[in-house]
Amino acid sequence: MKQFNIGIVGATGMVGQRFIALLENHPWFHPVVLAASPRSAGKTYEEAVGSRWAMDTPIPEKIKKMVVLDAVADKEKIAAAVDFIFCAVDMKKDEIKALEEAYARLECPVISNNSAHRHTPDVPMIIPEINPEHAEVIHAQRKRLGTKRGFIAVKSNCSLQSYVPALHPLMKFGVTKSLACTYQAISGAGKTFQTWPEMNDNVIPYIGGEEEKSEQEPLKIWGALKDGKIVEAQGPAITTQCIRVPVSNGHLAAVFVSFEKKPSMEEIKKCWAEFSGEPQRLGLPLAPKQFLHYFEEDNRPQTALDRMLEKGMAVSIGRLRPDSQYDYKFVCLSHNTLRGAAGGGVLMAELLAAKGYLD
Ligand SMILES: NC(=O)c1ccc[n+]([C@@H]2O[C@H](COP(=O)([O-])OP(=O)(O)OC[C@H]3O[C@@H](n4cnc5c(N)ncnc54)[C@H](OP(=O)(O)O)[C@@H]3O)[C@@H](O)[C@H]2O)c1
């Protein structure tokens, strides 16, 4: 496989740190540029990230001494030095839109964890096991941008990374409606218990903008490619409540679902066990062998026990049972900064590299 020099924009943040840890021994992608805000620019990565480093493994030696660039002011230099960038920054939405488009116009593909472009119709929002064919819209986007290589592809929100994969293989039974309550980790806000002590022994029933994203983004993922755009699906109807809980990593969801043609519990479990997608077929480096794992034990999945399943890239499901208001209910879990953010971004980049979009 071709080797790629990559940049991490937002390298000092929670998701940026995950990219650094994940790419330490990646067989195809090699970080050669790290960028963040003017606060970090000019410092070595070790100085810039300081006590914010929140990964279980130490900062890779090679990364420690790299000098951080300014993601905005140095964008020409960065674009010239890399084959593509991963982008995860905490900036205003219109600033992120402009920044990502500027990199794409500099012929530098952008694999983004930010929400700014998720509803731009010719920007694909890809969960590699579910909608890899949406990558084809990149041809139309390049035409609009006037680029040969440059484009933007985005990852969906971390909140839906457990229940959309769990619902997807069941769509053939005609999912009519679903309700999901999510119990979301503090790393989803870029925080740790040190930086957010108010979260100890606490639950906060509000995460700004999260419920809208959790209800709307699945419709783009299940949308269809038409005339150079992704046209959003009309259903199923999804309603959510998103709640912040005192957990370091891992978003859990309690899900209810109804169908046009109600399957049996055994049929549902068989669909989950047999489901696999393009990443498994292509043998991509970060692809989990089994994407959806069903636990028969009543007390699983548990956030602390199961979030790292298959290096944090699998989805754990349990407690499937009939419901009195909906057909069924179940619980599912995914790691928010791995499958839900950096890991999902790396897997998407692996898919796009394997399909030639990053050549
Ligand atoms: N955490 C998650 O689980 C998760 C999941 C999915 C998506 N996301 C998305 O990923 C993005 C980053 O989230 P995060 O949790 O990693 O945030 P974070 O920990 O707050 O990190 C933010 C990063 O953005 C950089 N930054 C801030 N202002 C900037 C500016 N003006 N110019 C350039 N860089 C700037 C910061 O650099 P400095 O260190 O120099 O300030 C830092 O590297 C957000 O859009 C978020 O919605 C996060």
The ligand as an SDF file (V2000), in Angstrom:
LIG
                    3D

 48 52  0  0  0  0  0  0  0  0999 V2000
  -14.3080   14.6050   21.9480 N   0  0  0  0  0  0  0  0  0  0  0  0
  -15.0800   13.8260   21.2200 C   0  0  0  0  0  0  0  0  0  0  0  0
  -15.4540   12.7000   21.6230 O   0  0  0  0  0  0  0  0  0  0  0  0
  -15.5280   14.2550   19.8620 C   0  0  0  0  0  0  0  0  0  0  0  0
  -16.2390   13.3380   19.1100 C   0  0  0  0  0  0  0  0  0  0  0  0
  -16.6440   13.6750   17.8140 C   0  0  0  0  0  0  0  0  0  0  0  0
  -16.3390   14.9260   17.3120 C   0  0  0  0  0  0  0  0  0  0  0  0
  -15.6700   15.8340   18.0800 N   0  0  0  0  0  0  0  0  0  0  0  0
  -15.3730   17.1300   17.4670 C   0  0  0  0  0  0  0  0  0  0  0  0
  -13.9630   17.2640   17.2670 O   0  0  0  0  0  0  0  0  0  0  0  0
  -13.5760   18.6400   17.3980 C   0  0  0  0  0  0  0  0  0  0  0  0
  -12.5060   18.7560   18.4810 C   0  0  0  0  0  0  0  0  0  0  0  0
  -13.0380   18.2500   19.7030 O   0  0  0  0  0  0  0  0  0  0  0  0
  -12.0840   17.9900   20.9520 P   0  0  0  0  0  0  0  0  0  0  0  0
  -12.9510   17.2920   21.9440 O   0  0  0  0  0  0  0  0  0  0  0  0
  -10.8020   17.3690   20.5380 O   0  0  0  0  0  0  0  0  0  0  0  0
  -11.8120   19.5180   21.4260 O   0  0  0  0  0  0  0  0  0  0  0  0
  -10.6470   20.0900   22.3740 P   0  0  0  0  0  0  0  0  0  0  0  0
  -10.0850   19.0230   23.2300 O   0  0  0  0  0  0  0  0  0  0  0  0
  -11.2200   21.3100   23.0040 O   0  0  0  0  0  0  0  0  0  0  0  0
   -9.4930   20.5250   21.3200 O   0  0  0  0  0  0  0  0  0  0  0  0
   -9.6570   21.5660   20.4450 C   0  0  0  0  0  0  0  0  0  0  0  0
   -8.4850   21.7110   19.4810 C   0  0  0  0  0  0  0  0  0  0  0  0
   -8.7770   22.8300   18.6150 O   0  0  0  0  0  0  0  0  0  0  0  0
   -7.6630   23.7130   18.6330 C   0  0  0  0  0  0  0  0  0  0  0  0
   -8.0880   25.1010   18.3990 N   0  0  0  0  0  0  0  0  0  0  0  0
   -8.8800   25.8680   19.1930 C   0  0  0  0  0  0  0  0  0  0  0  0
   -9.0050   27.1080   18.6700 N   0  0  0  0  0  0  0  0  0  0  0  0
   -8.2940   27.1160   17.5110 C   0  0  0  0  0  0  0  0  0  0  0  0
   -7.9980   28.0970   16.5220 C   0  0  0  0  0  0  0  0  0  0  0  0
   -8.4820   29.3290   16.6140 N   0  0  0  0  0  0  0  0  0  0  0  0
   -7.2170   27.7430   15.4680 N   0  0  0  0  0  0  0  0  0  0  0  0
   -6.7180   26.5000   15.3650 C   0  0  0  0  0  0  0  0  0  0  0  0
   -6.9290   25.5230   16.2790 N   0  0  0  0  0  0  0  0  0  0  0  0
   -7.7150   25.8340   17.3420 C   0  0  0  0  0  0  0  0  0  0  0  0
   -7.0500   23.5470   20.0080 C   0  0  0  0  0  0  0  0  0  0  0  0
   -5.7230   24.0270   20.0050 O   0  0  0  0  0  0  0  0  0  0  0  0
   -5.0230   24.6630   21.3460 P   0  0  0  0  0  0  0  0  0  0  0  0
   -4.6330   23.5110   22.2010 O   0  0  0  0  0  0  0  0  0  0  0  0
   -3.8410   25.3870   20.7780 O   0  0  0  0  0  0  0  0  0  0  0  0
   -6.0410   25.5510   21.9870 O   0  0  0  0  0  0  0  0  0  0  0  0
   -7.1550   22.0330   20.1520 C   0  0  0  0  0  0  0  0  0  0  0  0
   -6.1040   21.4100   19.4270 O   0  0  0  0  0  0  0  0  0  0  0  0
  -14.8590   19.4260   17.7350 C   0  0  0  0  0  0  0  0  0  0  0  0
  -15.3890   19.9380   16.5270 O   0  0  0  0  0  0  0  0  0  0  0  0
  -15.7760   18.3350   18.3100 C   0  0  0  0  0  0  0  0  0  0  0  0
  -17.1230   18.6450   18.1150 O   0  0  0  0  0  0  0  0  0  0  0  0
  -15.2460   15.5230   19.3330 C   0  0  0  0  0  0  0  0  0  0  0  0
  1  2  1  0
  2  3  2  0
  2  4  1  0
  4  5  1  0
  4 48  2  0
  5  6  2  0
  6  7  1  0
  7  8  2  0
  8  9  1  0
  8 48  1  0
  9 10  1  0
  9 46  1  0
 10 11  1  0
 11 12  1  0
 11 44  1  0
 12 13  1  0
 13 14  1  0
 14 15  2  0
 14 16  1  0
 14 17  1  0
 17 18  1  0
 18 19  2  0
 18 20  1  0
 18 21  1  0
 21 22  1  0
 22 23  1  0
 23 24  1  0
 23 42  1  0
 24 25  1  0
 25 26  1  0
 25 36  1  0
 26 27  1  0
 26 35  1  0
 27 28  2  0
 28 29  1  0
 29 30  1  0
 29 35  2  0
 30 31  1  0
 30 32  2  0
 32 33  1  0
 33 34  2  0
 34 35  1  0
 36 37  1  0
 36 42  1  0
 37 38  1  0
 38 39  2  0
 38 40  1  0
 38 41  1  0
 42 43  1  0
 44 45  1  0
 44 46  1  0
 46 47  1  0
M  CHG  2   8   1  16  -1
M  END
$$$$
